[in-house]
Amino acid sequence: MATQTEARPQEIAAEALAKAVVYADRAGRLAAHDTACSLRDNGPAITAYSGLATVYAEIAKAAAVVAAETAR
């Protein structure tokens, strides 16, 4: 049986923010192609990556709030 370690809110925030940046970068790279065909083809992926970036940014924000509250 594997042991579980408890992640601190700061660690969760940092990891989530890093993932948000990765997904936002992927969406940005796909959206940077100017052709209508490319945007049409990449639209679903851009939407998915943008959504993941938003979710991870919200997780990072919530974890940062928890970290600030527990630091008091």
N, C-alpha and C positions, 0 to 999 in steps of 0.2 A: 504494500500500500504506500503510495506516495504521500509525502508530507506536504501540507499546504502552508505557504507563508502569507501573511497578511500584508497587502500593499498599503502604503501610507497614501493619504489623499494627494500629497505633493507628487508622488510617483505616478499616480493615476492621471493627474492633470498633465504632467509632462509627457507621458506616453500618448495620451489622447490628443494633445496638441500637436505632437509630432505626426501622428496619423492624419490629423486634419490637414496639415501642411502637405503631406504626400498626396492625398486625394485631391486637394485643391490644385496642386501642381499638375497632376494628371489631367484634370478637367481643363485647365488652362492651356496645356500643350495641345490637347485635341481641338480646343476652340480656336487656337491660333491659326489654324489652316483656313485661309480666306475663301476657298472655293465653296460654292453653294452645295455642290455634290458632297464635299467632305463634311460640311456641317450637317447635311441631311443624313449621311451615313453614320456620323459620330454623335448625333444628337442624343440618342438613348444612353450612350456611354458617358457623355458630358453630364447629362442629368443625374445619372447614377453616382458618378464621382463627386459631383457638387453636393448631392444629398448626403453622401457619406462624410464629406468634409464638414457639412453643417452639423451632423449628428455628433461627430467626434469633437467639434468645437464646443458644442453644448455640454458634452460630458466633461471636457476640460474646465469649462466655466463652473459647472456644479462642483467638481472636485476642488477647485480653487476656493470656492466659498466654504466648503467643509473644512479645508485646510486652515483657512483664516479663522473660522470659528473655533476649531480645536486648539489653535495656537494661543488663544486668550487665556 
